Amino acid sequence: MNHSTRARAYERVARLTGAHLDLPTFLDEASALLATALPHDAACWHTMDPATLIETGFHLENMPQAPDAEVAALAYLPDDFNSFVALARADRHSGVLSAATGGHPERSLRYRELLRPNGVTGELRTSCVVDGTCWGNFAFFRETPADFTEDELDFAHDLAAVLGGGFRGAVVRGRSGGAAAGLWPGLLLFDENRRVESATGPARHWLGELGFRGSPGEGPLPYALLMVAEHARGAAADASVRVRGESGSWVELHASPASGGGPGRIAVILQSATAPSVASLLSAAYGLTPRERELVGLVLRGCGTGEIATRLFISPHTVQGHLKSVFAKTGVRSRRELVTRVFTPDPGTSEGPDRRTSDG
């Protein structure tokens, strides 16, 4: 592949970032542009929670099936070669499996259990990092005996920031606008075989927010739910993630190892995301500076200009200057709009939860 072809593809992908596309359209367009510049037989794109680096959604291209919990345990946890977490934190954000394993891809559990059985030799992974934050990733695959070259690896690394900008922009465009959830948190308990052992009534509502319409014990569960549970199981520690629900409201998932009944049991709490939690994510997505993020946090707590100035050891005039910058970046004109339109996950939840326990 010649340099001019890749340069044109890079420029076109960069233009997509500013085209205000929703995420599925952005990924479809990016895939089409890269089909020639970075040829591949199949691909899997993922959104990520930038705070926890846990995958929250996927977009498949010529893949045989959607990832389930067992695939997640093999493909996405950070203890194999070229994990997305490691690539996000490295200086180089792309990796080719054959190179990472010194020409012996069979050293990778992912290769032995997933790639080789599906006739795949070449795997190129990239974490899409912009301004030091990872918003998504992709894996491209080539069927045996094809593989990816060092030049293609470099090109994928060059793409990491522009694609990261596209993922980040989709977070902003997907900000909350839905009606209040109005339910208590829901609880799902998984047994050691990854089956749903029990579920509370409100959990059904939250599963619906994540696009699941069946019974908790049947059918493939939402991808973000599977991922956060697998991270908690693999690390034997708490894990959490934020994801936008179908109504536009943000949902938080918290997974923890559960005591009793043997190892491997995981409890997952699903609930409405808090304003500070969403604020941290959207502050990063809008490109707010650390000082601007501090200021937004105080605005969300109801602090006035004088109190903000005292807490941050700056003048009221400087507070107003920072606010103007925040307004410009988020597209609002007042503190009220900043709180209600941008950083509050669901305006209807401010008066507390409705104590229903039905499916809603």
C-alpha positions in Angstrom: 0.0 0.0 0.0 1.5 3.3 -1.0 1.9 6.3 1.2 -0.5 8.6 -0.7 -3.4 6.1 -0.3 -2.9 6.0 3.5 -2.5 9.8 3.7 -5.8 10.2 1.9 -7.5 7.7 4.2 -6.1 9.4 7.3 -7.3 12.8 6.1 -10.8 11.4 5.4 -11.0 9.7 8.8 -9.9 12.9 10.5 -12.7 14.8 8.7 -15.2 12.2 10.0 -14.3 13.3 13.6 -15.7 16.7 12.9 -18.8 15.6 11.0 -21.0 15.2 14.1 -21.9 11.6 13.3 -23.5 9.2 15.7 -21.2 6.4 16.8 -22.5 3.5 14.5 -22.4 5.8 11.5 -18.9 7.0 12.4 -17.7 3.5 12.7 -19.3 2.3 9.5 -17.7 5.2 7.6 -14.3 4.7 9.2 -14.4 1.0 8.4 -15.2 1.8 4.8 -12.4 4.3 4.5 -9.9 1.8 6.1 -10.9 -1.2 4.0 -8.4 -0.2 1.3 -5.7 1.6 3.4 -5.7 -1.1 6.1 -7.3 -4.2 4.5 -8.8 -6.8 6.8 -11.2 -9.7 6.7 -13.0 -9.0 9.9 -13.1 -6.4 12.6 -14.5 -5.6 16.1 -14.7 -2.1 17.4 -15.5 -1.3 21.1 -16.4 1.7 23.1 -14.7 2.1 26.5 -15.3 3.8 29.8 -12.2 6.1 29.8 -12.0 6.0 33.6 -12.0 2.2 34.0 -10.9 1.0 30.5 -13.7 -1.5 30.4 -15.5 -2.1 27.1 -19.1 -0.9 27.1 -20.3 -1.8 23.6 -19.2 -3.4 20.3 -19.6 -2.9 16.6 -18.8 -6.0 14.5 -17.7 -6.3 10.9 -17.8 -9.8 9.3 -17.5 -11.5 12.7 -19.1 -14.9 13.1 -21.0 -14.1 16.3 -21.4 -11.4 19.0 -19.0 -11.8 22.0 -20.5 -13.6 25.0 -19.1 -13.9 28.6 -16.7 -16.7 27.7 -15.3 -14.8 24.7 -15.0 -11.7 26.9 -13.0 -13.7 29.5 -10.5 -14.8 26.7 -10.4 -11.8 24.5 -10.6 -8.6 26.6 -9.1 -9.1 30.0 -5.7 -7.6 30.5 -3.5 -10.7 31.0 -2.7 -11.6 27.4 -0.5 -10.1 24.7 -1.5 -6.7 23.4 -4.4 -6.2 25.8 -6.3 -3.0 25.0 -5.6 -1.7 28.5 -1.8 -2.2 28.0 -2.0 -0.6 24.6 -3.9 2.4 26.0 -1.2 3.0 28.6 1.8 2.4 26.3 3.6 4.9 24.2 2.6 3.0 21.1 -1.1 2.3 21.0 -1.1 -0.4 18.3 0.2 -4.0 18.4 0.4 -7.0 16.0 0.0 -10.3 17.9 2.7 -12.2 15.9 5.3 -9.5 16.7 4.3 -9.2 20.4 4.8 -13.0 20.8 8.1 -13.1 19.0 6.7 -15.0 16.0 5.0 -17.6 18.2 1.3 -16.5 18.4 0.4 -19.8 20.1 1.9 -18.3 23.3 -1.4 -16.3 23.4 -4.4 -17.9 25.0 -6.6 -15.7 22.8 -4.9 -17.0 19.7 -5.2 -20.7 20.8 -8.8 -20.5 21.9 -10.3 -17.9 19.5 -8.2 -16.9 16.6 -6.7 -20.2 15.4 -10.0 -22.1 15.6 -11.5 -19.5 13.3 -8.7 -19.6 10.7 -7.2 -16.2 11.8 -3.4 -15.7 11.7 -3.2 -11.9 11.6 -4.4 -9.7 14.4 -3.9 -5.9 14.7 -5.1 -4.2 17.8 -5.3 -0.4 18.5 -6.5 1.6 21.5 -7.9 4.9 20.3 -6.3 7.4 22.6 -6.7 11.2 22.3 -5.2 13.8 24.7 -4.0 10.9 26.9 -7.5 9.3 27.3 -8.7 6.1 25.7 -12.3 6.2 24.4 -12.5 3.0 22.3 -10.5 0.4 20.4 -10.5 -1.9 17.4 -9.1 -5.3 16.4 -8.6 -6.1 12.7 -8.2 -9.7 11.6 -6.7 -11.5 8.6 -7.3 -15.1 7.7 -4.5 -17.6 7.5 -1.8 -17.2 6.3 -2.0 -13.4 6.0 -0.6 -11.1 8.7 -0.1 -7.4 9.3 3.2 -5.6 8.5 5.2 -3.1 10.5 4.2 -0.3 8.2 0.5 -1.1 8.9 1.2 -1.2 12.6 2.7 2.3 12.4 -0.3 3.5 10.3 -2.8 2.1 12.9 -0.9 3.9 15.7 -1.2 7.2 13.7 -4.9 6.6 13.5 -5.3 6.1 17.2 -5.8 9.8 18.1 -8.2 10.7 15.2 -10.3 7.7 15.9 -10.2 8.5 19.6 -11.6 11.9 18.7 -14.5 10.2 16.9 -15.3 8.0 19.9 -15.0 11.0 22.2 -17.3 13.1 20.1 -20.0 10.4 20.2 -20.0 10.6 24.0 -20.8 14.3 23.8 -23.5 13.8 21.2 -25.0 11.0 23.2 -25.5 13.1 26.4 -28.5 12.5 28.5 -31.9 13.6 27.4 -34.2 10.8 28.6 -37.0 10.7 31.1 -36.3 9.8 34.7 -35.7 6.2 35.5 -37.4 6.5 38.9 -36.4 3.2 40.3 -34.2 1.8 43.0 -31.0 0.2 42.0 -31.3 -3.4 40.6 -29.2 -6.4 41.6 -28.1 -9.4 39.5 -26.2 -12.3 41.1 -24.1 -14.6 38.8 -23.0 -18.0 39.8 -19.6 -19.5 39.2 -20.8 -20.7 35.7 -21.8 -17.2 34.7 -25.5 -18.0 34.9 -27.9 -15.5 36.5 -28.7 -17.0 40.0 -31.1 -14.3 41.1 -32.4 -10.8 40.1 -34.3 -8.1 41.9 -37.4 -6.5 40.3 -35.8 -3.2 39.4 -32.9 -5.0 37.6 -35.3 -5.8 34.8 -35.9 -2.1 34.2 -32.2 -1.4 34.1 -31.6 -4.3 31.7 -34.2 -2.7 29.5 -32.3 0.5 29.5 -29.3 -1.5 28.3 -31.4 -3.0 25.4 -32.3 -6.4 27.0 -35.9 -7.4 26.8 -35.9 -11.0 27.9 -35.7 -12.8 31.2 -32.4 -12.3 33.1 -31.7 -16.0 33.0 -32.2 -16.4 29.2 -30.6 -15.0 26.1 -27.4 -12.9 25.7 -27.1 -10.2 28.4 -26.0 -6.7 27.6 -22.4 -6.5 26.6 -21.4 -3.9 29.2 -22.9 -6.0 31.9 -20.9 -9.1 30.8 -17.7 -7.1 30.6 -17.9 -5.5 34.1 -18.8 -8.9 35.6 -15.8 -10.5 33.9 -13.4 -7.8 35.0 -14.6 -8.3 38.6 -14.3 -12.1 38.3 -10.9 -12.0 36.6 -9.4 -9.6 39.1 -11.3 -10.8 42.1 -12.0 -7.2 42.9 -14.6 -4.5 42.3 -15.2 -3.1 38.9 -17.5 -0.4 37.6 -18.5 1.2 34.3 -20.8 3.9 32.9 -22.9 3.4 29.8 -25.7 5.5 28.2 -29.1 3.8 28.3 -31.7 3.7 25.5 -33.6 6.6 27.0 -30.5 8.8 27.0 -30.0 8.4 30.8 -26.6 7.3 32.0 -26.4 4.0 33.9 -23.7 2.9 36.3 -22.8 -0.8 36.7 -20.9 -1.9 39.8 -19.6 -5.5 40.0 -18.1 -7.2 43.1 -17.2 -10.8 44.1 -20.0 -12.2 46.2 -19.3 -14.2 49.4 -20.9 -17.5 50.1 -21.8 -20.3 47.7 -18.2 -20.9 46.4 -15.8 -18.9 44.3 -16.6 -17.1 41.1 -20.0 -15.7 42.1 -20.4 -12.0 41.1 -23.0 -9.4 42.2 -23.7 -6.5 39.8 -25.7 -3.4 40.9 -27.3 -1.4 38.2 -28.4 2.2 39.0 -28.9 5.7 37.7 -25.5 7.4 37.3 -24.7 10.2 39.7 -24.1 13.7 38.4 -20.4 13.7 39.6 -19.8 10.4 37.8 -21.2 11.7 34.5 -19.6 15.0 35.0 -16.1 13.5 35.1 -16.7 11.6 31.9 -18.3 14.5 30.0 -15.6 16.9 31.3 -13.0 14.8 29.6 -15.1 14.4 26.5 -15.5 18.2 26.2 -11.8 18.7 26.7 -12.1 20.7 29.9 -8.9 21.6 31.7 -8.2 20.2 35.2 -9.1 23.7 36.7 -12.3 23.8 34.6 -13.3 20.4 35.9 -12.7 21.5 39.5 -15.0 24.5 38.8 -17.7 22.3 37.2 -17.7 20.1 40.3 -18.3 23.0 42.5 -21.1 24.4 40.3 -22.8 21.0 40.5 -22.6 21.2 44.3 -24.5 24.6 44.1 -21.5 26.8 45.0 -21.7 30.5 44.0 -19.0 32.6 42.4 -17.6 33.8 45.8 -17.5 30.4 47.3 -15.8 28.9 44.2 -13.2 31.7 44.3 -12.5 31.0 48.0 -12.2 27.2 47.5 -10.0 27.5 44.4 -7.9 30.4 45.8 -8.7 32.5 42.7 -10.5 35.8 42.2 -14.2 36.0 41.3 -13.1 37.6 37.9 -11.0 34.5 37.2 -14.0 32.3 38.1 -16.1 34.1 35.5 -13.4 33.7 32.9 -13.2 29.9 33.5 -17.0 29.7 33.3 -17.0 31.5 30.0 -14.5 29.0 28.7 -16.6 26.1 30.0 -19.8 27.5 28.4 -18.0 27.9 25.1 -16.8 24.3 25.1 -20.1 22.8 26.2 -22.3 25.0 24.0 -24.4 26.5 26.8 -24.9 30.1 28.0 -25.6 29.8 31.7 -24.9 27.8 34.8 -28.5 26.5 34.8 -28.1 25.1 31.3 -24.7 23.7 32.2 -26.2 21.7 35.0 -29.5 20.6 33.5 -28.5 20.1 29.9 -25.0 18.8 30.1 -23.9 17.3 33.4 -27.1 16.1 35.1 -27.6 12.5 34.0 -31.4 12.6 34.3 -33.1 15.9 35.4 -36.1 14.0 36.7 -34.2 12.1 39.4 -33.2 15.1 41.5 -36.1 14.6 44.0 -35.0 11.0 44.9 -36.0 7.6 43.7 -39.5 6.2 43.3 -39.7 3.3 45.8 -41.3 0.9 43.3 -40.1 -2.6 43.0 -42.0 -3.7 39.9 -40.5 -4.0 36.5 -41.6 -0.4 35.7 
